[in-house]
């Protein structure tokens, strides 16, 4: 869990619908949506995706707990962000004394 002093920086809410599989038409299916308190940072950075391709990220989401998120999950950002449901490039669980959190890098 993240230190309570750092939790005061978390003003946003994001919703994550976990990837559950593919339907008969090969469309992705998702589980029940879960809303998390988070910090959304518009942040441009070169990152490498899971296929080894270099991509420029558009934002990073910091969730103040360690959450299991699949990169195929659907993440919805707060109103005002464009796009509202950007693809997830990578998920980085971070562990440390008072800084446990999950960082999600978005395309």
C-alpha positions as CSV (number, residue, x, y, z in Angstrom):
1,X,0.0,0.0,0.0
2,X,1.1,3.5,-0.8
3,X,2.1,5.9,2.0
4,X,-0.9,8.0,3.2
5,X,0.9,11.3,2.4
6,X,1.2,10.2,-1.2
7,X,-2.4,9.2,-1.4
8,X,-3.4,12.8,-1.2
9,X,-2.1,13.2,-4.7
10,X,-4.6,10.8,-6.1
11,X,-7.5,12.9,-7.5
12,X,-8.6,10.9,-10.5
13,X,-10.8,7.9,-10.9
14,X,-10.2,5.2,-13.6
15,X,-12.3,2.2,-14.5
16,X,-10.8,-1.1,-15.5
17,X,-12.7,-3.9,-17.1
18,X,-10.6,-7.1,-17.0
19,X,-10.1,-9.0,-20.2
20,X,-11.9,-12.3,-20.0
21,X,-11.5,-13.8,-23.5
22,X,-12.9,-13.8,-27.0
23,X,-16.4,-14.5,-28.1
24,X,-17.5,-16.6,-31.1
25,X,-17.0,-13.6,-33.4
26,X,-13.4,-13.1,-32.1
27,X,-14.4,-9.9,-30.3
28,X,-12.8,-9.3,-26.9
29,X,-15.0,-9.8,-23.8
30,X,-14.6,-8.1,-20.5
31,X,-15.6,-8.7,-16.9
32,X,-17.2,-6.4,-14.4
33,X,-15.8,-2.9,-14.2
34,X,-13.9,-1.8,-11.1
35,X,-13.2,1.8,-10.3
36,X,-9.9,2.8,-8.7
37,X,-8.7,6.1,-7.2
38,X,-5.6,7.0,-9.3
39,X,-3.4,9.8,-10.7
40,X,-3.5,10.2,-14.4
41,X,-0.4,12.0,-15.8
42,X,-0.2,13.2,-19.4
43,X,3.3,11.9,-20.0
44,X,5.0,11.4,-23.3
45,X,7.8,8.8,-23.2
46,X,9.3,6.2,-25.6
47,X,8.5,2.8,-24.3
48,X,8.8,-0.7,-25.7
49,X,5.6,-2.8,-25.9
50,X,5.4,-6.5,-25.3
51,X,6.2,-7.3,-28.9
52,X,9.4,-5.2,-28.8
53,X,8.0,-2.3,-30.8
54,X,8.9,1.2,-29.8
55,X,5.8,3.3,-29.0
56,X,5.3,6.9,-27.7
57,X,3.1,6.8,-24.6
58,X,0.4,9.5,-24.1
59,X,-0.3,9.0,-20.4
60,X,0.6,7.1,-17.3
61,X,-1.9,6.0,-14.7
62,X,-0.7,5.4,-11.1
63,X,-3.0,3.3,-8.9
64,X,-1.9,3.4,-5.2
65,X,-2.1,-0.4,-4.8
66,X,-0.8,-3.4,-6.6
67,X,-3.5,-4.5,-9.0
68,X,-3.3,-7.4,-11.5
69,X,-4.1,-5.8,-14.9
70,X,-3.8,-7.5,-18.2
71,X,-2.6,-5.3,-21.1
72,X,-5.8,-6.5,-23.0
73,X,-8.0,-5.0,-20.3
74,X,-10.1,-2.0,-21.1
75,X,-9.2,1.1,-19.1
76,X,-11.5,4.2,-19.1
77,X,-9.9,7.6,-18.1
78,X,-11.8,10.5,-16.4
79,X,-13.9,12.8,-18.6
80,X,-11.8,15.3,-20.5
81,X,-9.1,12.9,-21.6
82,X,-8.9,12.0,-25.3
83,X,-9.2,9.2,-26.0
84,X,-11.2,8.0,-23.1
85,X,-10.1,4.3,-23.6
86,X,-6.6,4.3,-24.9
87,X,-4.8,1.0,-25.4
88,X,-2.6,-0.2,-22.6
89,X,1.0,-0.5,-23.6
90,X,2.4,-2.0,-20.4
91,X,1.7,-2.6,-16.7
92,X,4.4,-2.1,-14.2
93,X,3.9,-3.3,-10.6
94,X,6.1,-1.3,-8.3
95,X,7.1,-2.5,-4.8
96,X,8.9,-0.6,-2.1
97,X,8.5,0.5,1.4
98,X,5.5,2.9,1.4
99,X,5.4,3.2,-2.4
100,X,3.6,0.0,-3.5
101,X,1.6,0.9,-6.6
102,X,0.7,-0.1,-10.1
103,X,1.8,2.0,-13.1
104,X,-0.1,1.6,-16.3
105,X,1.4,3.1,-19.5
106,X,-1.1,4.1,-22.2
107,X,-0.7,4.6,-25.9
